[in-house]
Amino acid sequence: MGKTTDLTRREVIQGVAATAALTAAGQGVLAQDGRAWDTIVVGAGVFGAWTAWHLRRGGQRVLLLDASGPANARASSGGESRMTRTIYGADDVYTRMAWESLEDWRWLSSRSGLPVFHATGVLMFFGKREPFVDQSIDAHKRLGLRLDVLDRAEMQRRYPQIAWDGVEVGLFEPELGVLMARRAVQTLVKEYVAAGGEYRLASVAPPGDGATLDGVRTSADETLRAERYVFACGPWLPKVFPSLLGSRIFPTRQEVFFFAPESGDQRFAPPHLPGWADFNDGDIYYGMPDLEARGFKIAHDAHGERFDPDSGDRRATEAGLSKVRTYLAKRFPLLASRPLVESRVCQYENSANGDLVIDRHPKWPNVLIVGAGSGHGFKHGPAVGRYASDLVTGKRDKPEPRLTLASKGDVQHREVH
Ligand SMILES: Cc1cc2nc3c(=O)[nH]c(=O)nc-3n(C[C@H](O)[C@H](O)[C@H](O)COP(=O)(O)OP(=O)(O)OC[C@H]3O[C@@H](n4cnc5c(N)ncnc54)[C@H](O)[C@@H]3O)c2cc1C
């Protein structure tokens, strides 16, 4: 994947200048084909925003729409923080995507005032040396990426604030870390607009079932037309395309908790604690250090019940809190009784096995569907946006099989972690 260096930033600006009609006469100017935009992107979460950015960077006239605003409170990208890691077992398609995205995240971080990316490092630890561990090590060797294998004594030495009972091995990635999710998406949309892209707050009606798609209808009763359309509607995709995606994307309810360490206790803040995930015999818990004084974050990675992103109840449950406190007592005993300072309910939008979707609509070749982040998509945003943009512009002919709609089943059986 390409890199967003200072030079390419200059090229972006030159590219914008070259499309003089756009910048001089204002956005939405009709071209000879009678359309105002080359591509309309519906959904300004992490996937839609990076897709719009890459299309704009390629010189396209792009309109980005969102029903409730970039990284809004109900969007999957609307949370405080998201981990970025390259440890994916044998699924090195995601190792590559996460790694290739890192430079773009660093670039965005350099643009945002407050950081988008905190290089906290990421530690994953395991009760035993299971195949996932060796597959991850192999993938990192194959791709020439650094991955430190730590035994229990070393983890105990580095992180004495964690209780290491029952843990055999850890994988540590010093260069990865945590992304500030809402800030990232909102900064990117600002950058996209500054580079000549157009953004509007508008809800798009489900496109129906016609023979072609040559316009999208908004809640303001307008029809907006472009040559191509990208739908990156996250957990709303099953509502936008009910017959195609209603049984292929499963939004689930996920609870996230933040706890306040004791005042002045730095042991749970960077650099003393990295982002972490405990494989815990498959019953995964993960979390972030106390970043920007928001508290130590923890979540249980099991899929919750089915969830409606519009109307679902976003209050965390006592049962969820109690489960997390029980886990804390075992692994982070110093935090087990600390005050809860925030809780959030978000949703994963899972495909059957956890693979992302980046594919053309089966009936409408001018429509691309991007989504199914499945609880791990955020980190891949820059790479997904580039991939989607290449499919839109024809630079890439077709998606690889595991990203296609055809590969998506309708029974949940999670394989990607
Ligand atoms: C609790 C939690 C923890 C997670 N942790 C991680 C992590 O640590 N690392 C990681 O990499 N990933 C993580 N993820 C996954 C990641 O956040 C998601 O995969 C990603 O944010 C999905 O982005 P998206 O752009 O597909 O969807 P969204 O962010 O939901 O964006 C979709 C957008 O489309 C808009 N929209 C929908 N319908 C319409 C319409 N009809 N018209 C106009 N606009 C519309 C919505 O308003 C929304 O803004 C986590 C997710 C959750 C919920």
The ligand as a Gaussian input file, in Angstrom:
#p B3LYP/6-31G(d) Opt

LIG

0 1
 C      -16.619000      -1.817000      21.710000
 C      -15.837000      -1.931000      20.455000
 C      -14.478000      -2.123000      20.529000
 C      -13.732000      -2.250000      19.358000
 N      -12.381000      -2.394000      19.463000
 C      -11.629000      -2.395000      18.348000
 C      -10.224000      -2.393000      18.477000
 O       -9.678000      -2.393000      19.578000
 N       -9.481000      -2.376000      17.325000
 C      -10.067000      -2.351000      16.104000
 O       -9.336000      -2.326000      15.107000
 N      -11.421000      -2.328000      15.955000
 C      -12.206000      -2.342000      17.045000
 N      -13.572000      -2.294000      16.938000
 C      -14.196000      -2.375000      15.602000
 C      -14.258000      -1.052000      14.877000
 O      -14.562000       0.005000      15.756000
 C      -15.295000      -1.141000      13.747000
 O      -14.990000      -2.274000      12.948000
 C      -15.273000       0.095000      12.868000
 O      -15.365000       1.272000      13.625000
 C      -16.421000       0.036000      11.873000
 O      -16.421000       1.220000      11.115000
 P      -17.473000       1.480000       9.968000
 O      -16.999000       2.668000       9.238000
 O      -17.720000       0.222000       9.196000
 O      -18.865000       1.746000      10.738000
 P      -19.372000       3.014000      11.580000
 O      -18.295000       3.631000      12.346000
 O      -20.575000       2.566000      12.342000
 O      -19.807000       4.044000      10.477000
 C      -20.967000       3.881000       9.708000
 C      -21.553000       5.266000       9.464000
 O      -22.581000       5.151000       8.494000
 C      -23.574000       6.086000       8.806000
 N      -24.816000       5.642000       8.182000
 C      -25.451000       4.468000       8.386000
 N      -26.536000       4.382000       7.618000
 C      -26.593000       5.536000       6.906000
 C      -27.491000       6.038000       5.947000
 N      -28.574000       5.342000       5.562000
 N      -27.263000       7.262000       5.419000
 C      -26.176000       7.984000       5.802000
 N      -25.281000       7.534000       6.717000
 C      -25.495000       6.334000       7.253000
 C      -23.631000       6.063000      10.338000
 O      -24.190000       7.263000      10.863000
 C      -22.174000       5.874000      10.703000
 O      -21.547000       7.102000      10.997000
 C      -14.358000      -2.173000      18.094000
 C      -15.735000      -1.972000      18.017000
 C      -16.470000      -1.835000      19.177000
 C      -17.946000      -1.590000      19.069000

